[in-house]
Amino acid sequence: MKYLIVEDFSGQEVPFIFPRRVDHADMREQLPYGKIVAAGFLELRTEGFVCTPCPNELQVTARVEQDAAVIAEALRSRVGS
């Protein structure tokens, strides 16, 4: 998978995960947010989410550990909240 992390209008970082066949720039055009803060590849391994840098048209790189934490928090179960 690929991902983008964008800053929403309140300054919160929001991840978007999408298939590898979609270019980062094409996905960016679909998002209503202003600032892209990170982009890369995403894998789910036994140890958790792993983010890796990849070449992209946006000239934005992965923040490996920070991105994995943002994605994990966004996907965390909130059952009973």
N, C-alpha and C positions, 0 to 999 in steps of 0.2 A: 504494500500500500504506500501511498504518498500522503503527505500532510502539509498543511499551512497553519501557522498560528498567527492570528490577526488580533489587533487591539480594537475592542469595540468602542462605542462612543462614550462609555463611562471609564475607559482605561483598563478594563478587564481583558485578559488574554483568553481567546476562544480558539480551540482547535477545530480544523476541518479535515476529515480523513476521506480519501478518495482513491479509486483504482490507479494503478501504475500507468495504464494506457492513456490517462488524461494528463495533459501538460499542466505544470504549475501555473503558467500564465493564463491558460484557458480557464482554470478554476478561479483564479483571482478575478477575472472579468465578471464572474457570476456573483461575487460577494459584495454586499453593500458597505463593507467596512473600509476605512481609510488606510491604515498602516499595517503592512505585513511585517511581522517581527522575526519569523523563522520559517524555514521550509526544508523538507528532506524526505527520506524514506522511513517507514515505520514497520516494525515487525513485532509480533507478540511471541515471546519465547517463554520458557519455563520460569525464568527469573523476572519476567515482567516485560513491559514495553521497552523496545530498544530503538532509538532514533539514530539515524546516520545521515551525514551530509550527502548531497548529490548535486550535480550540476543542474542549474535551472535558469530559465530566462529572466527571472526576477532579481538575480544577483544577490539572493539572500541565502544564508547558510543555516544549518541546524545548530541549536544550542543543546547538544546531546542529552545531558542529564536533566537540564531544566525543562526541555520540551517533553521528555518522557513523563516527568512529574505533572506537567500541565495536562497532558492527555489522560494520564491515570486518574487524576482528580476529576476531570470532566466525565469520565466513564464510571466513576465509583458509584456503587449501588447506594441509593438513598431510601431504601425500603424502611418505612416507619418514621421518616422525617416529616 
